[in-house]
Amino acid sequence: MHKNVLVCVTQQKTCENLIRAGARISSENEDNSLFVIHVVNEKDKLLYSLSDGDALEYLFKITKDVGADLIVKRSKDVIKSIVEFAEEKEITHIVLGSSQDQDASKNFVGKLQRKLPDREFII
């Protein structure tokens, strides 16, 4: 089965683990595609400090190392932007970290799962 894998990241260097997990899934078949997306709320600064700039550069390096496309977007609605991208690219698998808020009705993961119920989520 062809897999289009989307890894949702922030600027944190810990996102390397998520990217590598997405790469493992996409490497199961050479026809699979791997995308890494970072969506910034338009109210927030894209780069908060020099260390964030370093983190973004680090994301570019990791995604290049695993052969992924890195998408960085600014949006009023982060979830809507991810959903639209997932639909446009026919994403089948979504890799993301767990939400800090454990209430699935309020947290990021739960909201994304409700908007994309037919996708496989790896958390």
C-alpha positions in Angstrom: 0.0 0.0 0.0 1.3 3.4 -1.0 1.8 5.7 2.1 2.0 9.5 2.1 3.4 10.3 5.6 3.1 13.7 7.2 5.2 14.5 10.3 3.9 17.5 12.3 6.7 19.4 14.1 7.5 22.4 16.2 10.9 24.2 16.2 12.1 22.0 19.1 15.1 19.9 18.4 13.3 16.9 19.9 11.3 16.7 16.7 14.1 14.7 15.2 12.6 11.6 16.8 9.3 12.3 15.1 10.9 12.9 11.7 13.0 9.7 12.0 9.8 7.8 12.9 8.1 9.2 9.8 11.1 8.2 7.7 10.9 4.6 9.0 7.3 4.4 7.9 7.9 6.0 4.5 11.0 3.8 3.9 8.9 0.6 3.8 8.2 1.2 0.1 10.2 3.4 -2.3 7.0 4.9 -3.7 6.0 6.3 -0.4 6.3 10.1 0.2 7.4 11.9 3.4 6.5 15.5 4.3 7.4 17.4 7.4 5.2 20.4 8.3 5.7 23.2 10.8 2.7 25.6 11.0 3.2 28.8 13.0 0.2 30.8 14.3 0.3 34.1 12.4 0.1 35.9 15.8 3.3 34.3 16.9 6.8 35.2 15.7 8.2 32.7 13.3 11.6 32.8 15.1 11.6 33.8 18.7 15.4 34.1 19.1 18.6 33.0 17.5 18.3 29.6 19.1 14.9 29.1 17.3 16.7 30.1 14.1 19.2 27.3 14.8 16.3 24.9 15.5 14.7 25.7 12.2 18.0 25.2 10.4 18.3 21.9 12.2 14.8 20.9 11.0 15.9 21.6 7.4 19.0 19.5 7.8 17.2 16.5 9.3 14.4 16.6 6.7 17.0 16.8 3.9 18.9 13.8 5.5 15.8 11.6 5.4 14.7 12.8 2.0 11.6 14.6 3.2 10.0 17.8 1.9 9.8 20.5 4.7 6.9 22.8 4.6 6.8 25.9 6.9 3.6 27.9 6.9 2.1 30.8 8.8 -1.7 30.5 9.5 -4.5 31.9 11.5 -5.7 28.4 12.0 -3.0 25.8 12.5 -5.2 22.7 12.5 -7.1 23.9 9.4 -3.8 24.4 7.5 -2.6 20.9 8.5 -6.0 19.4 7.5 -5.9 21.2 4.1 -2.3 20.0 3.4 -3.2 16.5 4.4 -6.1 16.4 2.0 -4.2 18.1 -0.8 -1.3 15.6 -0.6 -3.6 12.6 0.2 -1.8 11.9 3.4 -2.4 8.4 4.8 -0.3 8.5 8.0 0.3 11.4 10.4 3.2 11.3 12.9 3.1 13.8 15.8 4.0 14.1 19.5 1.5 13.8 22.3 -0.4 16.8 23.5 0.3 18.3 26.9 -3.4 18.5 27.6 -4.7 15.0 28.2 -8.3 15.9 27.4 -8.7 14.6 23.9 -11.7 16.8 23.3 -9.5 19.9 23.8 -6.0 18.9 22.8 -4.3 19.3 19.4 -4.1 15.6 18.6 -7.8 15.0 19.4 -8.9 18.0 17.2 -6.7 16.8 14.3 -8.0 13.2 14.6 -11.6 14.4 14.5 -10.9 16.5 11.3 -9.0 13.6 9.6 -10.7 10.4 10.9 -9.7 8.2 8.0 -5.9 8.7 8.5 -3.7 6.5 10.7 -2.1 8.5 13.5 1.2 7.6 15.1 1.7 9.5 18.4 
